[in-house]
C-alpha cells in the first residue's frame, strides 16, 4: 500500500515537472504570459510530492517490507534500525530517488523565496530546473523503479554490503547529493540567465547562496568520505585518487572556481560569460560524477548498477543536459555583454588566476579519471593512480596557493604589490623556515617539503585580511573567507606532515610480546572472540604507551566476519592525541612454528594527520559563515524594502484621506 | 595589460580567454605526457613473461593463485605465491595483511612492479571480495579462463 502511494506520488511529481517545464517556457512568450503564475506553486508541490515518495521508501526500509524488490535485495530485518533507514539510499534506486527529492525540494525553495531576479529569468530558471528533474524522473520510472514488487515474497532480505554498514554511510551520500543538487540550481540559474540574457550582479547574488550551500555540503562530504576511507578500509591512507573520490572532487573544484568568479561578478560586474560557463561546468561535473559512480562502469562499493541500460540512460541524460546547455551557451555567449575591466594586479586578477588554476586541476583530474575508460574501449587495461595525480595537480595547486596568500589583500580594480609587500615578510620567512626545518630533519621528499613550507606561510597570510579591522564589525563573509583559507593551510599542513613523518610497522607477534612504532610501545595482550548484532570478530587487546613514561592505553582492532552477506572486514582502531593518531589493524594468524600462533599487526603513527579533516571542516565552516552573512544581509534588505513600501503605502493612503 | 591604459573591454576579454586557453591546453598536454609514463598497465602472467615491463614501473598483474604455492616467510608478514594463467607462472612476494578472500585457487590482482630477479613485488593485493565486488580486470578472466586455469593449477 505504502509502496503504491510512493509510486503514485513519484508519477505525479514527474507530471508536475513536465507542467512546470511547459508553463515556464510558454510564459516567456507574450501569449503564454498568463501561465507564469502557476510555475512557482507547481515547483513547490512537485518538491513535496517527491518528498512523499522518498519518505514512503524510507518507511518500507524501516519496516523491512520484503514484498518490495528493492528492500528484499538490499536490506535485512536483523540490521539495526539506523542501518535499515540508511539502506534506503545505500542502493542505486534509492539514491536516485534521494537525488530527485533533494532536487525537487531545492527547486521548490527557489520558487518560494527568490524574488530578486526579473520574473522572466526566474521562469526560465524554474523551467530549466524542471527539464533536468524530468530526465531523472524518467530514469527512475522507466529504468529503476524503486517501488517494484516482488513475488513470491522472500523469507529474508539479502542484506547490505558490510563495508557500508557504518554510521558514515548514513550521512555521506545525502551530504554529497545536497552538494551535487545545489549545483543543479546554479546550473538552472545559468540557463535562465542565458535565455533572458540577464547576466549581472543580481544574477550572481541570487546564485551565490546556492553555490555556497552546495559547496559547503561537497566539502563536508569529501572530508567525511576521506575519513571514512581512512578508518574503514584499514589501509592507512586518506586519499586514493580512486575514480569515486575524483567524482566528488571534480564538482568541488568547479564549485570552488564558480564561488570565486561569482564574487567577482557580484562585486564588480566582471567575468560574466566565464561565470555562466562555470555554472554549466559545475553541474556537468556532478552529473559525470554520478555517471561514473552509479553506472557500474567502475567497480567499487559505490557501483550499484550492473544493468548496462542504466549506464546508457545516465549517459544520455548527461549528453542532453550538458550538450543542450553548452549549445545555448555557444549561441548566447556573444550577446552577454562585456563586464567591467580590471588590471592584472588586482583582486579580480588574483581570482582569475585562482579560476584558471582550479580549472587546470579539474582538467588533470578529469583526464586521469576518464583515461582508463578510453583506454579500455581501445582494448588496453590501464589504471591511473597517485603517481600521476599527485604531482600533476600539485603543479597547478602550488602557484594557486601562493596567489591565495596575496590575493585577498589586493584591492579591487587596480593595486600595487609594493603596497602589500611589507605584510608578506613574515609569511615569506615562515616558508623559508619551513624549508630549513625539513632539510635539517632530512629524508623528507620534495612534495611534503613544499607543502609544509607553503602551509606555514599560508597560516599567517590567510589571517592577514583581518589586520587593521575592527573584529566586531568585520562582515561575516570576510570571516568566512579567512576561516576557509586558514582551513586550506591547516589541511595542507596535515597532508604534508602525514606524508613526511608517518611511521609504519608490519609485524607478526605472539600474545605477550611487545613492538614499537614511532614513539609508541605496543604490547599484544590478548586475542579474543567477540560478537555483534550481525557479525562475529576476533579482537586484539593492545596495550600502548606513548614514550617511556606515558599512561597505558588500550585499543581493540578487530577482524570481523559478517554473515549476511558473508564477508570479512578489518575494523581498525585509532588512538588520537593532540599531535597525531596511532592507527592499528589486526591481520590474520601467521602459521605457528612452535605451537604458539603469531598475529599480524599493522601499525602506523601518523603525526598531525587529523589536521587534514580539521582543515576540511574549517573550510566548510568558512563557507557556512559566508552563507549566513550573505543570507542575513539579503534578509535585512528585504525587510527594509518591505518597510519602505509599507510606509509609502501608508503615506499615500494618508494623503488620499487628508 | 596595465589596467585602464586604453585597453578596450573586448581586448581584455580576448586576453583572458587566450590565457585561460593556453593554461588549459598546457594542462592537457602535461596530463597526456604524464599519463603515458604513469598509467599502470594490466598484465596476465603469459604477457608479463613474454614481454616484461621495465623494472620499477608500476603495473598490475592478474591471475589465479596456484594451489600449493602460497607460503609465509619466517617474519610472519611476508608471503610468497605463484600467479598463473594456465600458460605461464610468475612468482610474487607481498608484505602485508592479505585480503580475507585471498586463498589458493582464487583470482587475484596484484599492484606492484617487477623485481630484478623476475619476481613480482606487490604493494597491494585486490582479491575477490564477494559476488558483487570483483576487481574489474578479473571479470573477463574469471569468465573466459577461470575454469581452465583452475584445472591447470589444481
Interface residues (C-beta under 8 A of the other chain):
Chain A: X161 X234 X273 X274 X298 X299 X300 X301 X338 X339 X341 X342 X343 X344 X345 X346 X352 X355 X356 X357 X359 X360 X361 X363 X364 X367 X368 X371 X372 X375 X380 X381 X382 X383 X384 X385 X387 X388 X391 X392 X395 X396 X413 X414 X506 X507 X508 X509 X559 X565 X566 X567 X568 X569 X570 X585 X587 X588 X590 X591 X598 X600 X602
Chain B: X1 X2 X3 X4 X7 X9 X10 X12 X13 X16 X19 X20 X23 X24 X26 X27 X28 X30 X31 X32 X34 X35 X38 X39 X40 X41 X42 X58 X60 X72 X75 X76 X77 X95 X96 X97 X98 X100 X101 X111 X129 X130 X131 X132 X133 X134 X135 X136 X137 X139
